[in-house]
Amino acid sequence: MINVLTEFRCYRKLSIAIALAFSLALSPASTAQETRLPNIGGTGGGLISGQQESDIGQQVMVSIRRSAPRITDPLIYDYLSSVIYRLVPSAPLENRNLTLALIDSPAINAFAVPGGIVGVNGGLFLNAATEQQFASVLAHELAHLSQRHFARRLEQQETSAPLTIAGMIAGIVLSAVTQSDIGIAAIAGTQALAIQNMLAYSRSHEQEADRVGLDILATAGLDPRGMPEMFEIMMRQNRLQGNNMPEYLSTHPLTQNRVADTRNRAEQYPEKTIQDAQEYHLMRSRLQVHYAASPEIAVDTFENYLKKPDAQSNEAIRYGLATAYLSNNQFEKSADIINELLASNPGRITFQVTLAEIRIQEKKLDEARSLLKDALSRNPGNYPITSTLADVEIVAGNGTQAAEYLKQLARRMPQQEYLWLRLAEAEGMARNIVGVHRARAEYDALMGDLESAQRQLRQAQEKLPAGSAQRQVVSERLNEIISRLQIRRNS
């Protein structure tokens, strides 16, 4: 059973560690960069360049990959991506090249950090009753990112924090592994509290992010009223949990006055009837099953939901029950519900992928493969369909075909390290040793282990004939990794 308060504390430690990582912007190690971009304007004259923000983002993402549990469910990730990229065109971002991190925690939290890193806890789905509320938190975070609030806050400090990249990452890992404050103490001692306090946004920054976030929502065709509604949910959570406030509120101070101000601002926008996308509620049900204390409890929960008036017409509840049955190995019951849903929604990818997941568990691989290939022909390149097809082929022992699907995904989403790890597994199954080394090298590089990435690429290089096109590609990538290692050692 997942203890929600334990998760709050655990993620709070990670958040403090990320706050420490931000202080890299002021450390001597971050001042020597290959490229200088225009400085931020402000009282400090511009302490952090765009290149430095990118470097900070990369280091924070390495720390998240190493230390934070992640949700790798392609359906949920695909939905989150669709919401983010619905909002992004309406956000005044200088850099729209974002990296998403889906954190496996039931706590309410989301964050956006310099370098285009946007993180969302699975718990945000659980606590936001509507898509409008869910999107409002993302819009608020994109507003912080677009206004470069943390960078401006660092400028105002006009101080240096003597932290190194290696020390910060070691502390983050230690904190995550031990689930204690040892890692934080090892990094900065008494500086931790000061830097944590610096992470908390000021009242003016929060107001600015509220205002910009409301504009982002309205321009994107979503309801700005979702923001004050979500703030009220957080306020209720805060009252219920006493001293264990939601992590989000520790860095985004929330008051009744701010909620009232946001509601007043939201009411200034034209009132429109905006319906939630059904997909949001399907993903919410999927995550409710994921965070249930046991599969049996998930089944009981959704069976009880269906006893309520008009619940039989609620597709999200029925889908939740089907997902609960699947997690409880009640495959026939699960398939019956999904087939009923498909009868009225024949093209919905979520239902098709879930039915394929059932068939994979039943070892009916031909049926799963046929279903997914048909779906892929109508939705070329779709992430959840392609990913699930790779699962089919791995279970079937067809490493070569699985690797082909995973290569497509890894090229499109090169920042998702778990795709490279799955690709290495598929290449090993296909006995493509060079492919294993290349995939492992990309995984290691994303995890911050450039020495291991270098070794993997050298081994791949040694197995390829001199002058071949593939060897040239591997050699070029090896040179890139060597260059990054030299920069790291010289900084």
Phi, psi and omega in degrees: 000136180277126176270113187298319182293323176299318180296320177303313183294316181298316182286332176300318179299318179296321181295319176298319180296322177294323176302319178296322179298325179300330184292352172308329182301336181256358184273153180302329184295341185263000187275337180265103182237158180288326185231139176250124176255168181305140180285159174285139174283162178147184187296331185272357180084002175099088182268336186237123176273168177299323179295321178294321176300318178298318179296318177301312181302317180298316181293319178297320181293322175300316180296319178296315180300320183284326196246333187257133175296139186241149170267122182250009178301116185295330179295315181291317179298319181295320178295313180302317179301319182295323179290314180303313185279354166282325181279325189304316180299338180267357182262137181281060183270137173286320181243114182259012176272091187260151172243127184261139175235117180258106188271134182273082178211139179279001180283153174286120172191152170205154180206153173225128186236159179311141182098005175079029177267123177241121181244144180222132172280145172303331181295340177297323176298319184295325188264339176272114185286338181230161177295327180296319178294315179301310183294332181296324178293318179295319179297320178298317180292320176296328177294316175303317182295316184293328180271357178053048186296319182292321178298319179295326179292320177297321179302320183293336182289322180052039178226166178248143176249116186281067180243143178255159179301312183299317180297319180295313182296318178300317180296319179298313181297314181300317180297318181291319184290317183274348185052045179217182180269009184301316182298318179295317180298322181294329182284305195226355181057237184287350179286341184303314183295319181297318181288324176299316179296325179293333180290328181297125183291148178286165180299319181293322178293320178296317179296319179296318179294324176298312183297311180295320179298321177297319177296319179300313181300311183297315181295328180279001179083022177250169188269115179300339180293346176295333183291307177296330176298318180290323177298321179294323175299316180295321178297320178296318177301319181297318179294321182289327187265355176060240184289342181265068182294154174305138182306324182303322183285341179289335179248352179230077185307133185233130179233165177299323179297320180292319177300314180297318180297317180295321178296318179297318179295318181298326181290346179284342179280150179303136181281125180227151174271108182245118181275141172296147169291136179303329184300326179301314184288331174294316179293324178297317177296320180299319180284330174300321176293318181302319184266003177296150182297332178200160176302322180297319179293322177299316178299312180301318182299311184284330173297322177291322176303319184289347179279348181283154181305137177066006182293331182298335179273357181270106184295328181293323178291316179297320177295320178300319178294320178298319179293323177295317176300318179299315181293337180262013178062027174261073192293320182296315179298318179298313182295324180300316180293315181297321178295323175296318179293322178293330180298326179261350178223066190298338183254006184286119185297320181302319180289321179296315180295319180294321176297320177296322177299321178297313182295325177297316179297328178277357184064026174267070191288325178298319180294317179297316181298314180299315180300314184287323178295321177297317179295321180293327179296332178267344181225068185304134176079001183301131185296305182299322180294312182296318179298318181289327173298320177299321177300317179303312185290327177294315178296325180283350181083014180265077185298321183298314181290320177300319180297323179298315178297317184289329174298317179302315183290317182295325178291324180282328182232065188293346180275354181269097190298329183292338175292320178293325179293318176295322178297319178300319178298315181294319179296322177296319178297326180276000182061032175262089188294322177298318178298323177299311182299318182293317180294319179296324179298317180294320177299312182298320180297318179293332178275002178085006181262078185291329178297316178294320178300320178298315180298317181299316181290325177295319179295321177295317181300318182295335183268359182252144181292142179301138177086352180286154181297322182294321178296324179295319179298315180297319181296320179296318179293322178299318179297323177297316180294318179298319179297318179294322177296319180295318179297317180297316183291333182271349185275000000 
